Amino acid sequence: MLLAVNPEVEEDDLATDIELRKEVSKDSKAKQKYEARRRIDDLLEQKRLRKLLDDWELDD
């Protein structure tokens, strides 16, 4: 598609651009997964601490 608009663009450049876009997409997905896992870990830690606090209050 770009070859018709800009004939001096090499096919190798297009392949490189496509590969770079794939890498950025993979990095973005990996970052989203990391952030989601971090949020889940934070929530689990909050839940654990609340249970500990509830158990501690019942013991008093």
A tleap script that builds the chain and sets N, CA, C and O, in Angstrom:
source leaprc.protein.ff14SB
mol = sequence {
  NMET LEU LEU ALA VAL ASN PRO GLU VAL GLU
  GLU ASP ASP LEU ALA THR ASP ILE GLU LEU
  ARG LYS GLU VAL SER LYS ASP SER LYS ALA
  LYS GLN LYS TYR GLU ALA ARG ARG ARG ILE
  ASP ASP LEU LEU GLU GLN LYS ARG LEU ARG
  LYS LEU LEU ASP ASP TRP GLU LEU ASP CASP
}
set mol.1.N position { 0.831 -1.191 0.000 }
set mol.1.CA position { 0.000 0.000 0.000 }
set mol.1.C position { 0.870 1.246 0.000 }
set mol.1.O position { 0.608 2.163 -0.778 }
set mol.2.N position { 1.874 1.311 0.826 }
set mol.2.CA position { 2.757 2.465 0.866 }
set mol.2.C position { 3.625 2.553 -0.376 }
set mol.2.O position { 4.089 3.638 -0.727 }
set mol.3.N position { 3.855 1.428 -1.048 }
set mol.3.CA position { 4.681 1.447 -2.244 }
set mol.3.C position { 4.056 2.299 -3.334 }
set mol.3.O position { 4.775 2.949 -4.093 }
set mol.4.N position { 2.743 2.310 -3.426 }
set mol.4.CA position { 2.069 3.114 -4.437 }
set mol.4.C position { 2.179 4.597 -4.110 }
set mol.4.O position { 2.304 5.420 -5.017 }
set mol.5.N position { 2.137 4.939 -2.867 }
set mol.5.CA position { 2.203 6.338 -2.447 }
set mol.5.C position { 3.638 6.833 -2.451 }
set mol.5.O position { 3.915 7.947 -2.896 }
set mol.6.N position { 4.545 6.015 -1.960 }
set mol.6.CA position { 5.937 6.414 -1.808 }
set mol.6.C position { 6.820 5.311 -2.401 }
set mol.6.O position { 7.265 4.424 -1.673 }
set mol.7.N position { 7.079 5.355 -3.714 }
set mol.7.CA position { 7.775 4.241 -4.375 }
set mol.7.C position { 9.196 3.999 -3.881 }
set mol.7.O position { 9.710 2.894 -4.053 }
set mol.8.N position { 9.857 4.992 -3.270 }
set mol.8.CA position { 11.228 4.781 -2.813 }
set mol.8.C position { 11.307 3.989 -1.514 }
set mol.8.O position { 12.402 3.629 -1.083 }
set mol.9.N position { 10.179 3.712 -0.886 }
set mol.9.CA position { 10.168 2.905 0.334 }
set mol.9.C position { 10.461 1.460 -0.045 }
set mol.9.O position { 9.789 0.886 -0.901 }
set mol.10.N position { 11.450 0.888 0.584 }
set mol.10.CA position { 11.854 -0.493 0.312 }
set mol.10.C position { 10.900 -1.467 1.003 }
set mol.10.O position { 10.306 -1.146 2.033 }
set mol.11.N position { 10.765 -2.651 0.426 }
set mol.11.CA position { 9.940 -3.678 1.065 }
set mol.11.C position { 10.541 -4.094 2.401 }
set mol.11.O position { 9.808 -4.417 3.335 }
set mol.12.N position { 11.867 -4.088 2.499 }
set mol.12.CA position { 12.527 -4.424 3.766 }
set mol.12.C position { 12.139 -3.434 4.850 }
set mol.12.O position { 11.947 -3.811 6.007 }
set mol.13.N position { 12.021 -2.151 4.468 }
set mol.13.CA position { 11.615 -1.130 5.433 }
set mol.13.C position { 10.200 -1.399 5.929 }
set mol.13.O position { 9.902 -1.222 7.110 }
set mol.14.N position { 9.336 -1.827 5.020 }
set mol.14.CA position { 7.958 -2.142 5.416 }
set mol.14.C position { 7.937 -3.336 6.364 }
set mol.14.O position { 7.210 -3.336 7.357 }
set mol.15.N position { 8.731 -4.344 6.055 }
set mol.15.CA position { 8.791 -5.527 6.921 }
set mol.15.C position { 9.328 -5.145 8.295 }
set mol.15.O position { 8.832 -5.621 9.316 }
set mol.16.N position { 10.338 -4.287 8.316 }
set mol.16.CA position { 10.904 -3.829 9.586 }
set mol.16.C position { 9.870 -3.054 10.380 }
set mol.16.O position { 9.748 -3.232 11.592 }
set mol.17.N position { 9.122 -2.189 9.697 }
set mol.17.CA position { 8.080 -1.404 10.361 }
set mol.17.C position { 7.011 -2.316 10.954 }
set mol.17.O position { 6.554 -2.096 12.076 }
set mol.18.N position { 6.618 -3.327 10.209 }
set mol.18.CA position { 5.604 -4.271 10.698 }
set mol.18.C position { 6.134 -5.019 11.919 }
set mol.18.O position { 5.407 -5.202 12.895 }
set mol.19.N position { 7.398 -5.453 11.871 }
set mol.19.CA position { 8.001 -6.155 13.007 }
set mol.19.C position { 8.072 -5.250 14.236 }
set mol.19.O position { 7.803 -5.692 15.353 }
set mol.20.N position { 8.432 -3.985 14.028 }
set mol.20.CA position { 8.495 -3.044 15.149 }
set mol.20.C position { 7.119 -2.847 15.769 }
set mol.20.O position { 6.989 -2.775 16.991 }
set mol.21.N position { 6.105 -2.762 14.937 }
set mol.21.CA position { 4.737 -2.605 15.460 }
set mol.21.C position { 4.323 -3.827 16.266 }
set mol.21.O position { 3.663 -3.696 17.297 }
set mol.22.N position { 4.706 -5.011 15.804 }
set mol.22.CA position { 4.392 -6.238 16.544 }
set mol.22.C position { 5.079 -6.229 17.904 }
set mol.22.O position { 4.478 -6.604 18.911 }
set mol.23.N position { 6.348 -5.797 17.931 }
set mol.23.CA position { 7.095 -5.748 19.191 }
set mol.23.C position { 6.462 -4.758 20.165 }
set mol.23.O position { 6.342 -5.043 21.356 }
set mol.24.N position { 6.060 -3.598 19.656 }
set mol.24.CA position { 5.418 -2.594 20.508 }
set mol.24.C position { 4.120 -3.155 21.065 }
set mol.24.O position { 3.801 -2.955 22.237 }
set mol.25.N position { 3.374 -3.858 20.222 }
set mol.25.CA position { 2.120 -4.468 20.664 }
set mol.25.C position { 2.382 -5.514 21.747 }
set mol.25.O position { 1.660 -5.576 22.742 }
set mol.26.N position { 3.416 -6.334 21.553 }
set mol.26.CA position { 3.766 -7.347 22.554 }
set mol.26.C position { 4.184 -6.684 23.856 }
set mol.26.O position { 3.787 -7.119 24.937 }
set mol.27.N position { 4.994 -5.620 23.751 }
set mol.27.CA position { 5.432 -4.902 24.950 }
set mol.27.C position { 4.245 -4.304 25.682 }
set mol.27.O position { 4.184 -4.334 26.911 }
set mol.28.N position { 3.303 -3.761 24.922 }
set mol.28.CA position { 2.115 -3.156 25.520 }
set mol.28.C position { 1.286 -4.215 26.246 }
set mol.28.O position { 0.814 -3.990 27.361 }
set mol.29.N position { 1.114 -5.361 25.609 }
set mol.29.CA position { 0.356 -6.448 26.238 }
set mol.29.C position { 1.069 -6.956 27.484 }
set mol.29.O position { 0.434 -7.236 28.500 }
set mol.30.N position { 2.380 -7.074 27.400 }
set mol.30.CA position { 3.154 -7.538 28.556 }
set mol.30.C position { 3.033 -6.543 29.702 }
set mol.30.O position { 2.920 -6.937 30.863 }
set mol.31.N position { 3.057 -5.266 29.379 }
set mol.31.CA position { 2.931 -4.236 30.415 }
set mol.31.C position { 1.545 -4.290 31.056 }
set mol.31.O position { 1.415 -4.162 32.273 }
set mol.32.N position { 0.508 -4.480 30.232 }
set mol.32.CA position { -0.853 -4.582 30.760 }
set mol.32.C position { -0.983 -5.793 31.673 }
set mol.32.O position { -1.601 -5.705 32.734 }
set mol.33.N position { -0.409 -6.919 31.272 }
set mol.33.CA position { -0.458 -8.123 32.108 }
set mol.33.C position { 0.267 -7.895 33.423 }
set mol.33.O position { -0.209 -8.297 34.485 }
set mol.34.N position { 1.427 -7.245 33.345 }
set mol.34.CA position { 2.199 -6.968 34.554 }
set mol.34.C position { 1.397 -6.086 35.504 }
set mol.34.O position { 1.331 -6.355 36.703 }
set mol.35.N position { 0.786 -5.031 34.965 }
set mol.35.CA position { -0.001 -4.115 35.793 }
set mol.35.C position { -1.201 -4.834 36.409 }
set mol.35.O position { -1.521 -4.615 37.577 }
set mol.36.N position { -1.863 -5.686 35.633 }
set mol.36.CA position { -3.015 -6.430 36.150 }
set mol.36.C position { -2.587 -7.370 37.277 }
set mol.36.O position { -3.256 -7.461 38.307 }
set mol.37.N position { -1.480 -8.059 37.074 }
set mol.37.CA position { -0.988 -8.967 38.120 }
set mol.37.C position { -0.598 -8.201 39.375 }
set mol.37.O position { -0.833 -8.665 40.491 }
set mol.38.N position { -0.004 -7.032 39.193 }
set mol.38.CA position { 0.391 -6.210 40.337 }
set mol.38.C position { -0.846 -5.753 41.111 }
set mol.38.O position { -0.846 -5.758 42.342 }
set mol.39.N position { -1.897 -5.360 40.391 }
set mol.39.CA position { -3.142 -4.948 41.064 }
set mol.39.C position { -3.760 -6.117 41.817 }
set mol.39.O position { -4.243 -5.958 42.938 }
set mol.40.N position { -3.743 -7.285 41.199 }
set mol.40.CA position { -4.282 -8.480 41.863 }
set mol.40.C position { -3.487 -8.782 43.128 }
set mol.40.O position { -4.065 -9.073 44.175 }
set mol.41.N position { -2.162 -8.713 43.028 }
set mol.41.CA position { -1.320 -8.948 44.210 }
set mol.41.C position { -1.621 -7.937 45.308 }
set mol.41.O position { -1.679 -8.293 46.485 }
set mol.42.N position { -1.815 -6.676 44.926 }
set mol.42.CA position { -2.151 -5.638 45.913 }
set mol.42.C position { -3.475 -5.948 46.603 }
set mol.42.O position { -3.597 -5.806 47.820 }
set mol.43.N position { -4.465 -6.371 45.819 }
set mol.43.CA position { -5.773 -6.695 46.395 }
set mol.43.C position { -5.689 -7.908 47.327 }
set mol.43.O position { -6.300 -7.921 48.395 }
set mol.44.N position { -4.932 -8.917 46.915 }
set mol.44.CA position { -4.774 -10.093 47.773 }
set mol.44.C position { -4.063 -9.732 49.073 }
set mol.44.O position { -4.403 -10.253 50.135 }
set mol.45.N position { -3.083 -8.847 48.990 }
set mol.45.CA position { -2.377 -8.408 50.196 }
set mol.45.C position { -3.320 -7.629 51.108 }
set mol.45.O position { -3.288 -7.804 52.326 }
set mol.46.N position { -4.158 -6.769 50.528 }
set mol.46.CA position { -5.142 -6.031 51.333 }
set mol.46.C position { -6.094 -6.994 52.030 }
set mol.46.O position { -6.408 -6.831 53.209 }
set mol.47.N position { -6.547 -7.995 51.287 }
set mol.47.CA position { -7.461 -8.983 51.859 }
set mol.47.C position { -6.795 -9.728 53.015 }
set mol.47.O position { -7.411 -9.949 54.058 }
set mol.48.N position { -5.537 -10.112 52.821 }
set mol.48.CA position { -4.797 -10.822 53.867 }
set mol.48.C position { -4.639 -9.950 55.112 }
set mol.48.O position { -4.817 -10.421 56.236 }
set mol.49.N position { -4.304 -8.682 54.905 }
set mol.49.CA position { -4.119 -7.776 56.037 }
set mol.49.C position { -5.434 -7.508 56.768 }
set mol.49.O position { -5.454 -7.413 57.995 }
set mol.50.N position { -6.526 -7.387 56.022 }
set mol.50.CA position { -7.834 -7.182 56.660 }
set mol.50.C position { -8.206 -8.378 57.518 }
set mol.50.O position { -8.699 -8.223 58.636 }
set mol.51.N position { -7.966 -9.577 56.987 }
set mol.51.CA position { -8.273 -10.785 57.755 }
set mol.51.C position { -7.423 -10.834 59.019 }
set mol.51.O position { -7.920 -11.178 60.092 }
set mol.52.N position { -6.164 -10.498 58.896 }
set mol.52.CA position { -5.275 -10.474 60.052 }
set mol.52.C position { -5.779 -9.485 61.089 }
set mol.52.O position { -5.792 -9.779 62.284 }
set mol.53.N position { -6.192 -8.317 60.630 }
set mol.53.CA position { -6.701 -7.284 61.531 }
set mol.53.C position { -7.998 -7.742 62.192 }
set mol.53.O position { -8.185 -7.551 63.394 }
set mol.54.N position { -8.894 -8.346 61.410 }
set mol.54.CA position { -10.147 -8.846 61.975 }
set mol.54.C position { -9.882 -9.921 63.026 }
set mol.54.O position { -10.497 -9.915 64.093 }
set mol.55.N position { -8.978 -10.829 62.730 }
set mol.55.CA position { -8.634 -11.886 63.685 }
set mol.55.C position { -8.007 -11.302 64.942 }
set mol.55.O position { -8.270 -11.774 66.048 }
set mol.56.N position { -7.198 -10.298 64.778 }
set mol.56.CA position { -6.524 -9.656 65.906 }
set mol.56.C position { -7.540 -8.951 66.806 }
set mol.56.O position { -7.435 -9.011 68.031 }
set mol.57.N position { -8.531 -8.277 66.191 }
set mol.57.CA position { -9.557 -7.576 66.972 }
set mol.57.C position { -10.430 -8.555 67.739 }
set mol.57.O position { -10.860 -8.253 68.853 }
set mol.58.N position { -10.698 -9.715 67.168 }
set mol.58.CA position { -11.519 -10.719 67.841 }
set mol.58.C position { -10.798 -11.315 69.040 }
set mol.58.O position { -11.433 -11.700 70.022 }
set mol.59.N position { -9.497 -11.392 68.965 }
set mol.59.CA position { -8.710 -11.960 70.064 }
set mol.59.C position { -8.677 -11.047 71.280 }
set mol.59.O position { -8.500 -11.523 72.402 }
set mol.60.N position { -8.843 -9.750 71.078 }
set mol.60.CA position { -8.760 -8.792 72.199 }
set mol.60.C position { -9.939 -8.842 73.107 }
set mol.60.O position { -9.998 -8.095 74.084 }
savepdb mol mol.pdb
quit
